[in-house]
Amino acid sequence: MRNNRLLWTLVFLITFVGLTASAQEVDGLIRRADSATTAPIRVRSTTTDDPTPTTGDGTITPGPTDTDKGTSIRVRTTSESIRTRATTTKVAANSPPGGINMVTPAVTDGFQLYPIGAQITWSYNYTSLLISPTAINVEAFCSRTQQYYTIAQNYSVAKRTVVWDTEEYQQTGRPLIAQETYTLYMYDSATQKTDIPQAGKLGVYRNFQFAMYTPRGNTPLNEYKCPTCSDASTILQNHSVRVLLGTSFMVAVGFAWFIHGAV
C-alpha cells in the first residue's frame, strides 16, 4: 500500500509540473505576440474634429479622444512602388536606314591630305535617324594594310564633332599610322561593321576617304641641293655649245661661198 501511495504521489507531481510548464509557455507566446503587434512603427498623426477613425491607404487605429477633439493615427502598411513604362518606336519596314552627312570638311573641299602628328577634326550630322543609338565607334581603315585604327569608342551620339590626335596615337596606339589612304568608319557601338542596315537605325558610314603623310622639316636655302639641277645645267651647257658651233660653221660656209662668188 505504501508503494502505491508513493507511486500516485509521484504521478501527481509530474502532472502538476507539466501543466505549470505548459501554462508558462503559452503565456510567453502571448507576450511575444503582444510585443510584435505593439512594436514601434512610423505613423502619421492627424488631429480632426471627428473622433471617428477613417480609412486611408493603411490600417487605422483610433487614438485617445476627449470631449472636444479626436485623434486618428494612420499607419502605412504598404510601400509605394515606382512603375516604369517601356515605350517602343514603330518604324515602317520601307524606311531608309539612318546615315551620317560629313559637314567638315565639305564635299567641295576636295580630297584631304593630313600630316601625321596633327589633330584632325571632323564635323558631321545624322540623317534619317528614327531610332537613335546610345553611342558610336569611329575608326580609320587602311585598305593596303587591312588594319583598323581606333579613333573613338562608345562616343556620345549627342556630339557632332570628333577629333583624332594623330601625334598621341603614334605614341600609344597600334598599329602605327602609315603614309597611306584611309576610309573613315562610323557606326553604332552596339552593332558590328558587317551588320545589315535596318530601317530607321544608324547604318555603317564609310563614304569619306583621306590620306596621311609624314611631314619633313624646312631645309635652309644654303643647304638645299636640287636633285635635277646639275643635270639640267649640264644639258643646257651642252646644248648651248652645239648651237654655237653650228652657227659658227654656217657663218663660215656662207662667208666662203660669198668670197668664192665674188672672185
Secondary structure as GFF3:
##gff-version 3
##sequence-region A 1 263
A	DSSP	alpha_helix	2	37	.	.	.	ID=ss1
A	DSSP	beta_strand	44	48	.	.	.	ID=ss2
A	DSSP	beta_strand	59	65	.	.	.	ID=ss3
A	DSSP	beta_strand	70	75	.	.	.	ID=ss4
A	DSSP	beta_strand	99	104	.	.	.	ID=ss5
A	DSSP	three_ten_helix	107	109	.	.	.	ID=ss6
A	DSSP	beta_strand	112	115	.	.	.	ID=ss7
A	DSSP	beta_strand	119	127	.	.	.	ID=ss8
A	DSSP	beta_strand	135	142	.	.	.	ID=ss9
A	DSSP	beta_strand	147	156	.	.	.	ID=ss10
A	DSSP	beta_strand	161	165	.	.	.	ID=ss11
A	DSSP	alpha_helix	166	172	.	.	.	ID=ss12
A	DSSP	beta_strand	181	188	.	.	.	ID=ss13
A	DSSP	beta_strand	205	213	.	.	.	ID=ss14
A	DSSP	three_ten_helix	221	223	.	.	.	ID=ss15
A	DSSP	alpha_helix	229	262	.	.	.	ID=ss16
###
